[in-house]
Amino acid sequence: MKKAQDLNQLIDLVHEAVYETDELRACLEHDDDEASTYTPFLDDLDRMLRGLHESMTSGQYAGAGSGEDLAFMPLFRKHERSIPFRELLRTINATHREGYET
């Protein structure tokens, strides 16, 4: 997946990740067996993604190209294999860390 080309595309990617989190939560309401796989990280990931989206849409986001990982990355690394939309999260973080695709 290619990095975002500008802030609007990055906001769209983060919005998509929030949507994917909501969809995963909805699926868990019908499948208790899978819940134990996702509950260790889902609430925290959801909170961090929503906070990131809010900072971007409110103009408080510091900007892409910071050279540092986003706050959700330690949680992501710990549970990466269990996250169905991990490529999307990697792309969001890569854009934040390295800057926009040129």
Secondary structure, 3 states (H helix, E strand, C coil): CCCCCCHHHHHHHHHHHHHHHHHHHHHHCCCHHHHHHHCCCHHHHHHHHHHHHHHHHCCCCCCCCCCCCCCCHHHHHHHHHHCCCHHHHHHHHHHHHHCCCC
